[in-house]
Amino acid sequence: MTVSARLAELGIELPAVVAPVAAYIPAKVHGDVVQTSGQLPMVAGALPQTGKVGAGVSAEDAKGLARTCALNALAAAADAVGGVDRLTGVLKVTGFVASDPAFTGQPGVINGTSEVLGEIFGEAGRHSRSAVGVPVLPLDSPVEVEVAFLFE
């Protein structure tokens, strides 16, 4: 099944590629890998929520934001390689969670990214991963995600 067919089956419509907020490009191709820049959970050009996870942002809300980051990353990667059906799998996810100092549930938050990529790519969506707690992210975003996709 193609990625576009799987997205349709799941009822997922990819968003438009999020415009960079600084001096970078959304994704870069090297060999058979396309690496995304950090993707914030932008929806229609704005962050739906800001703040720290564990202090104003719930872990469950942050997990949903991480899912949005994944879809933004998928859109950026697809744009860089000429279409979503050229993407064949996921190599690595790096997730950053703006965290209250007492919050230690970063892996559960970044599961929002990992789970949706697994739903989309199946076995090819299994990936290595880092989930890192940080004091602050750009625009006071609760979550930021980078993804390295494989493509042909």
LUMMI-765902 format. One line per 8 residues: their letters; for each residue y, z, x of N, C-alpha, C. Coordinates in nm, 3 decimals. Atoms other than C-alpha are relative to their C-alpha. Example, Ala and Ser with C-alpha at 12.3 -4.5 7.8 and 13.67 -1.06 7.14 Angstrom:
AS> -0.119/0.000/0.089/-0.450/0.780/1.230/0.120/0.000/0.090 | -0.119/-0.006/-0.082/-0.106/0.714/1.367/0.109/0.073/-0.077
END
This chain:
MTVSARLA> -0.118/0.000/0.085/0.000/0.000/0.000/0.124/0.000/0.089 | -0.124/0.004/-0.078/0.346/-0.083/0.132/0.082/0.126/-0.025 | -0.089/-0.116/0.016/0.606/0.185/0.182/0.085/-0.017/-0.125 | -0.084/0.020/0.119/0.827/0.029/-0.085/-0.080/0.021/-0.127 | 0.084/-0.022/0.117/0.537/0.030/-0.332/-0.028/0.149/-0.020 | 0.025/-0.145/0.009/0.461/0.394/-0.251/0.125/0.073/-0.050 | -0.125/-0.062/0.048/0.828/0.489/-0.300/0.014/-0.022/-0.150 | -0.010/0.031/0.143/0.823/0.315/-0.640/-0.100/0.085/-0.079
ELGIELPA> 0.103/-0.082/0.066/0.499/0.493/-0.732/0.044/0.145/-0.013 | -0.049/-0.138/0.000/0.660/0.827/-0.643/0.130/0.018/-0.078 | -0.128/-0.006/0.071/0.979/0.740/-0.832/0.116/0.036/0.091 | -0.105/-0.031/-0.098/1.187/0.771/-0.516/0.081/-0.125/0.027 | -0.091/0.107/-0.036/1.490/0.548/-0.472/0.075/0.042/0.126 | -0.069/-0.036/-0.123/1.624/0.543/-0.119/0.151/-0.006/-0.019 | -0.146/0.002/0.007/1.991/0.631/-0.085/0.056/-0.106/0.095 | -0.069/0.084/-0.097/2.244/0.412/0.092/0.004/0.075/0.132
VVAPVAAY> -0.009/-0.063/-0.132/2.264/0.477/0.465/0.129/0.080/0.007 | -0.116/-0.088/-0.011/2.497/0.769/0.526/0.085/-0.044/0.119 | -0.092/0.038/-0.107/2.801/0.669/0.729/0.011/0.114/0.102 | -0.014/-0.104/-0.102/2.827/0.854/1.062/0.129/0.080/-0.018 | -0.119/-0.085/0.009/3.069/1.148/1.067/0.068/0.016/0.136 | -0.058/-0.006/-0.135/3.142/1.102/1.441/-0.037/-0.129/0.074 | 0.022/0.119/-0.082/3.084/0.858/1.730/-0.148/-0.019/0.033 | 0.141/0.029/-0.020/2.717/0.757/1.689/-0.045/-0.101/-0.104
IPAKVHGD> 0.057/0.089/0.100/2.493/0.518/1.499/-0.112/0.074/-0.073 | 0.099/-0.074/0.077/2.251/0.628/1.224/-0.142/-0.004/0.056 | 0.134/0.010/-0.057/1.938/0.504/1.406/0.001/-0.100/0.114 | 0.009/0.085/-0.120/1.837/0.339/1.734/-0.146/-0.040/0.021 | 0.134/0.054/-0.024/1.536/0.117/1.801/-0.029/-0.004/0.149 | 0.046/0.011/-0.139/1.339/0.144/2.127/-0.150/-0.026/-0.005 | 0.142/0.034/0.007/1.006/-0.034/2.161/-0.046/-0.004/-0.144 | 0.051/-0.005/0.137/0.804/0.043/1.849/0.038/0.130/-0.071
VVQTSGQL> -0.049/-0.125/0.059/1.000/0.360/1.767/0.145/-0.019/-0.044 | -0.140/-0.006/0.043/1.317/0.399/1.565/0.032/0.148/-0.018 | -0.040/-0.140/-0.001/1.488/0.734/1.624/0.129/0.014/-0.080 | -0.122/-0.021/0.077/1.738/0.856/1.369/0.088/0.103/0.068 | -0.093/-0.106/-0.034/2.047/1.053/1.447/-0.025/0.114/-0.098 | 0.012/-0.111/0.094/2.069/1.392/1.282/0.053/-0.041/-0.136 | -0.037/0.036/0.136/2.077/1.336/0.908/0.030/0.127/-0.079 | -0.038/-0.110/0.087/2.262/1.577/0.684/-0.048/-0.033/-0.142
PMVAGALP> 0.047/0.026/0.137/2.161/1.617/0.317/0.110/-0.056/-0.090 | -0.110/0.060/0.077/2.447/1.396/0.197/-0.055/-0.069/-0.125 | 0.030/0.067/0.125/2.436/1.277/-0.162/0.132/-0.061/-0.047 | -0.122/0.070/0.042/2.692/1.015/-0.265/0.120/0.037/0.087 | -0.108/-0.024/-0.094/2.897/1.089/0.048/0.047/0.144/0.014 | -0.042/-0.141/-0.008/2.914/1.468/0.007/-0.121/0.091/0.016 | 0.105/-0.102/-0.008/2.711/1.777/0.087/-0.009/0.073/-0.133 | 0.013/-0.071/0.127/2.571/1.929/-0.232/0.009/0.151/0.013
QTGKVGAG> -0.005/-0.144/-0.023/2.565/2.275/-0.074/0.036/0.023/0.147 | -0.033/-0.037/-0.137/2.706/2.442/0.238/-0.034/0.146/0.021 | 0.022/-0.140/-0.032/2.647/2.768/0.417/-0.126/0.024/0.080 | 0.114/-0.043/-0.080/2.373/2.962/0.591/-0.120/0.032/-0.088 | 0.123/-0.032/0.070/2.013/2.986/0.480/-0.029/0.149/0.024 | 0.022/-0.145/-0.008/1.934/3.349/0.405/0.126/0.079/-0.030 | -0.127/-0.066/0.032/2.299/3.426/0.329/0.083/-0.097/-0.084 | -0.073/0.090/0.088/2.421/3.225/0.031/-0.076/-0.125/-0.037
VSAEDAKG> 0.085/0.115/0.029/2.169/2.941/0.050/-0.144/0.049/0.002 | 0.139/-0.046/0.005/1.813/3.015/-0.061/-0.090/-0.091/0.082 | 0.097/0.080/-0.074/1.514/2.897/0.139/-0.050/-0.116/-0.087 | 0.048/0.106/0.090/1.397/2.698/-0.166/0.105/-0.111/-0.014 | -0.106/0.102/0.005/1.735/2.522/-0.200/0.006/-0.078/0.131 | -0.005/0.066/-0.131/1.733/2.449/0.174/-0.118/-0.094/0.018 | 0.117/0.089/-0.007/1.382/2.301/0.147/0.030/-0.130/-0.075 | -0.040/0.120/0.073/1.517/2.061/-0.116/0.101/-0.083/0.078
LARTCALN> -0.098/0.070/-0.083/1.806/1.974/0.115/-0.069/-0.070/0.116 | 0.077/0.063/-0.109/1.557/1.904/0.396/-0.070/-0.126/-0.050 | 0.060/0.120/0.061/1.382/1.659/0.161/0.105/-0.112/-0.007 | -0.108/0.099/0.006/1.715/1.483/0.106/0.029/-0.055/0.139 | -0.020/0.047/-0.139/1.764/1.467/0.485/-0.106/-0.103/0.037 | 0.109/0.092/-0.031/1.424/1.296/0.514/0.024/-0.136/-0.062 | -0.026/0.128/0.067/1.519/1.030/0.261/0.118/-0.072/0.063 | -0.113/0.061/-0.071/1.850/0.973/0.439/-0.048/-0.058/0.134
ALAAAADA> 0.055/0.050/-0.127/1.657/0.936/0.767/-0.082/-0.126/-0.024 | 0.080/0.117/0.033/1.415/0.692/0.605/0.089/-0.121/-0.028 | -0.094/0.109/0.028/1.706/0.484/0.477/0.063/-0.053/0.129 | -0.063/0.042/-0.127/1.871/0.479/0.822/-0.099/-0.077/0.086 | 0.102/0.068/-0.080/1.546/0.382/0.996/-0.031/-0.138/-0.058 | 0.029/0.127/0.066/1.470/0.110/0.741/0.111/-0.101/0.026 | -0.114/0.088/-0.026/1.818/-0.034/0.786/-0.003/-0.053/0.143 | 0.001/0.037/-0.142/1.776/-0.039/1.165/-0.108/-0.102/0.033
VGGVDRLT> 0.112/0.089/-0.033/1.444/-0.229/1.157/-0.015/-0.117/-0.095 | 0.005/0.114/0.091/1.511/-0.470/0.872/-0.086/0.019/-0.122 | 0.071/-0.026/0.126/1.336/-0.302/0.582/-0.100/0.112/0.010 | 0.087/-0.118/0.004/1.134/-0.001/0.478/-0.146/-0.036/0.023 | 0.140/0.037/-0.017/0.807/-0.194/0.481/-0.037/-0.030/0.145 | 0.030/0.014/-0.144/0.835/-0.242/0.858/-0.035/0.134/0.062 | 0.032/-0.133/-0.051/0.798/0.135/0.902/-0.147/0.028/-0.026 | 0.145/-0.020/0.011/0.436/0.233/0.967/-0.042/0.146/0.008
GVLKVTGF> 0.038/-0.140/-0.010/0.444/0.608/1.024/0.111/0.084/0.059 | -0.096/-0.098/-0.052/0.618/0.917/1.151/-0.058/0.059/0.128 | 0.041/-0.054/-0.129/0.600/1.033/1.512/0.042/0.146/0.014 | -0.053/-0.135/-0.027/0.823/1.342/1.527/0.114/0.032/-0.095 | -0.110/-0.053/0.080/1.051/1.552/1.307/0.059/0.118/0.077 | -0.072/-0.116/-0.055/1.313/1.786/1.449/0.095/0.047/-0.108 | -0.083/-0.055/0.106/1.474/2.012/1.192/0.082/0.117/0.049 | -0.092/-0.108/-0.035/1.773/2.238/1.235/0.042/0.069/-0.129
VASDPAFT> -0.034/-0.079/0.118/1.842/2.518/0.989/0.110/0.098/0.037 | -0.108/-0.095/-0.021/2.178/2.696/0.985/-0.042/0.130/-0.066 | 0.068/-0.119/0.047/2.043/3.047/0.953/0.079/0.128/0.018 | -0.043/-0.138/-0.016/2.155/3.398/0.886/-0.085/0.059/0.112 | 0.079/-0.054/-0.112/2.045/3.601/1.193/-0.133/0.064/-0.042 | 0.124/-0.064/0.044/1.778/3.778/0.986/-0.100/-0.099/-0.060 | 0.088/0.098/0.064/1.630/3.456/0.842/-0.095/-0.059/0.103 | 0.101/0.052/-0.092/1.304/3.346/1.008/-0.092/-0.103/-0.067
GQPGVING> 0.086/0.093/0.074/1.167/3.097/0.755/0.031/-0.147/0.024 | -0.036/0.139/-0.029/1.282/2.777/0.927/-0.116/-0.098/-0.023 | 0.109/0.096/0.024/0.933/2.617/0.920/-0.019/-0.034/-0.149 | 0.013/0.026/0.144/0.916/2.655/0.540/0.110/-0.091/-0.051 | -0.112/0.087/0.041/1.257/2.491/0.502/-0.030/-0.144/0.042 | 0.022/0.135/-0.051/1.164/2.192/0.718/-0.127/-0.062/-0.062 | 0.111/0.056/0.078/0.845/2.154/0.513/0.053/-0.097/-0.106 | -0.059/0.094/0.096/1.080/1.979/0.267/0.002/-0.141/0.056
TSEVLGEI> 0.004/0.130/-0.067/1.102/1.695/0.518/-0.145/-0.045/0.020 | 0.138/0.037/-0.032/0.739/1.699/0.629/-0.081/-0.037/-0.123 | 0.078/0.026/0.121/0.597/1.710/0.278/0.034/-0.134/-0.063 | -0.035/0.128/0.062/0.794/1.414/0.143/-0.043/-0.117/0.088 | 0.046/0.107/-0.087/0.714/1.204/0.450/-0.152/-0.016/-0.012 | 0.144/0.008/0.024/0.347/1.290/0.397/-0.033/-0.068/-0.130 | 0.022/0.066/0.130/0.370/1.184/0.033/0.022/-0.150/0.012 | -0.035/0.142/-0.013/0.526/0.853/0.135/-0.098/-0.075/0.090
FGEAGRHS> 0.080/0.071/-0.101/0.318/0.764/0.442/-0.147/0.039/0.004 | 0.139/-0.044/-0.006/-0.007/0.949/0.378/-0.035/0.050/0.139 | 0.047/-0.044/-0.132/-0.207/1.009/0.696/0.096/-0.042/0.111 | -0.095/0.049/-0.101/0.045/0.801/0.895/0.129/0.082/0.002 | -0.117/-0.086/0.004/0.310/1.055/0.793/-0.019/0.133/0.072 | 0.022/-0.124/-0.077/0.146/1.338/0.989/0.072/-0.014/0.134 | -0.090/0.010/-0.115/0.376/1.420/1.280/0.006/0.131/0.076 | -0.036/-0.120/-0.073/0.467/1.663/1.552/0.137/0.045/-0.051
RSAVGVPV> -0.122/-0.050/0.063/0.760/1.886/1.463/0.054/0.123/0.071 | -0.069/-0.122/-0.039/1.014/2.145/1.565/0.089/0.042/-0.116 | -0.088/-0.056/0.104/1.199/2.373/1.321/0.081/0.109/0.068 | -0.084/-0.085/-0.083/1.493/2.544/1.487/0.111/0.065/-0.082 | -0.112/-0.071/0.062/1.732/2.809/1.359/0.122/-0.008/0.089 | -0.125/0.012/-0.075/2.093/2.756/1.463/0.110/0.075/-0.076 | -0.106/-0.076/0.067/2.417/2.945/1.390/0.087/-0.084/-0.094 | -0.085/0.083/0.083/2.609/2.649/1.244/-0.036/-0.147/0.024
LPLDSPVE> 0.024/0.144/-0.009/2.569/2.277/1.173/0.126/-0.074/-0.043 | -0.119/0.076/0.039/2.823/1.996/1.121/0.032/0.013/-0.148 | -0.052/-0.010/0.137/3.035/2.029/0.805/-0.053/0.121/-0.075 | 0.059/-0.122/0.057/2.869/2.370/0.744/-0.125/-0.033/-0.082 | 0.124/0.037/0.067/2.551/2.192/0.633/-0.106/0.107/0.026 | 0.109/-0.094/-0.023/2.253/2.425/0.583/-0.116/-0.059/0.082 | 0.116/0.064/-0.063/2.006/2.168/0.726/0.043/-0.133/0.062 | -0.015/0.132/-0.062/2.000/1.868/0.961/-0.136/-0.039/0.055
VEVAFLFE> 0.132/0.046/-0.042/1.695/1.657/1.043/0.010/-0.131/0.077 | 0.018/0.124/-0.074/1.610/1.391/1.302/-0.145/-0.043/-0.017 | 0.137/0.049/0.014/1.304/1.169/1.258/-0.021/-0.120/0.092 | 0.043/0.117/-0.076/1.127/0.931/1.494/-0.111/-0.067/-0.080 | 0.096/0.079/0.077/0.946/0.661/1.294/-0.063/-0.106/0.089 | 0.065/0.114/-0.063/0.696/0.404/1.415/0.023/-0.121/-0.088 | -0.017/0.121/0.080/0.744/0.043/1.307/-0.065/-0.118/0.070 | 0.052/0.125/-0.057/0.608/-0.303/1.357/0.082/-0.116/-0.048
END
